[in-house]
Amino acid sequence: MDTTAVREKTLDEIKQEVLRRSEKHHSPFSHVRREDAAVVVKSLKSLDGDHWAEEWCKVGFAYEAQGDELAQRKAATRESGAAYYNAFELCRMGRYPCASTPGKTKAYQHSLRVFRKAANYFHVPLEVVELPFKDRKLVGYLQAPKSKAKPAVVMHWGGVDGWKEDRMHASGMLHALGIATLTVDMPGTGESPMLYTDPDAEQGYRAWIDHLSQRKDIDGNRVGVWGGSFGAYWAARLAFVEAKRLKAAVFQGGSVHYGFQEKWLRPAFATGASGSLLGPNR
């Protein structure tokens, strides 16, 4: 990967890119309305991370208030859920690509709060599972479709910028097949208490497999894992260390060979990162 010619985008270039991606529903704007993105773009005055987070959350809070009003009036649940989910997506963009500043950290907390409001209206009920892990805790979202008794389950996660709340579309595809899902955060992201380099990071995943094997509502003997992007590494690793307990493992778009070597990683996360939507440290 040659990153020597990559430069950091200007504010105007990023504004245009936000509008282009939101219009075509390209990542990370797959579920963000273009008209909402346009409101944020008009208000952006700089690439400061806290400013970025604040402007996205302002629009998100308006949807949250709409959801609250609908819920208080006991209006149609579909409309309430849609309002809350729009609020989540906008606050999620406030923390994008990661909670690297105080403002983005607040945006992330807002996104969690509103996501769990939206989850009350999901077609497949969502259970927030908190699992004790040493002196910390693991947090995941379990959903089991009612179409099958004790369905098989797929535990899945994304990469650096795609966290467990962002995996609902993937979960929905599995639910349609009668498969339960457990979405978790890769080490170093979201609510994970571990870093990618922690020696016990792997043990967090194994603790989840232990938990699934003990549940009565899903088939803990039929467990698969699915890791996306930089998180695919963990799916490959678990396929090896948990070969006896896993029935399947999906490595989707993950790093191999050069992707784990310093010569590639340093420019990719430094100068190369400026080729992303916001550039480095945004």
HUTA-V548874 format. One record per pair of residues at least 24 apart in sequence whose ideal C-beta (glycine too) atoms are under 6 Angstrom apart, sorted by the first residue. I is the first residue (numbers start at 1). J is the second residue. If there is no record, write none. Layout:
i=I j=J
i=I j=J
This chain:
i=3 j=267
i=3 j=271
i=3 j=272
i=6 j=271
i=6 j=272
i=6 j=274
i=6 j=275
i=8 j=274
i=8 j=279
i=9 j=279
i=11 j=47
i=15 j=41
i=28 j=96
i=31 j=89
i=32 j=89
i=47 j=282
i=49 j=101
i=49 j=104
i=49 j=282
i=50 j=101
i=50 j=103
i=53 j=94
i=53 j=103
i=53 j=104
i=53 j=107
i=54 j=103
i=56 j=90
i=56 j=93
i=56 j=94
i=57 j=91
i=57 j=94
i=57 j=107
i=57 j=110
i=59 j=90
i=60 j=87
i=60 j=90
i=60 j=91
i=63 j=87
i=64 j=114
i=77 j=121
i=81 j=118
i=81 j=121
i=84 j=114
i=84 j=117
i=84 j=118
i=85 j=118
i=87 j=114
i=88 j=114
i=88 j=115
i=88 j=118
i=97 j=161
i=115 j=165
i=124 j=175
i=131 j=211
i=133 j=207
i=136 j=193
i=138 j=204
i=139 j=191
i=140 j=182
i=140 j=184
i=141 j=183
i=142 j=182
i=143 j=171
i=143 j=181
i=144 j=180
i=144 j=217
i=144 j=218
i=145 j=175
i=145 j=178
i=147 j=178
i=148 j=178
i=150 j=218
i=150 j=219
i=151 j=178
i=151 j=179
i=151 j=180
i=151 j=218
i=152 j=179
i=152 j=219
i=152 j=222
i=153 j=180
i=153 j=212
i=153 j=218
i=153 j=223
i=154 j=179
i=154 j=181
i=154 j=224
i=154 j=226
i=155 j=182
i=155 j=208
i=155 j=225
i=156 j=183
i=156 j=226
i=157 j=184
i=157 j=186
i=157 j=227
i=157 j=231
i=158 j=228
i=158 j=229
i=158 j=231
i=159 j=228
i=159 j=229
i=159 j=230
i=159 j=231
i=160 j=230
i=163 j=189
i=163 j=190
i=164 j=190
i=180 j=218
i=186 j=231
i=205 j=238
i=209 j=245
i=222 j=247
i=224 j=248
i=225 j=249
i=226 j=250
i=228 j=252
i=229 j=253
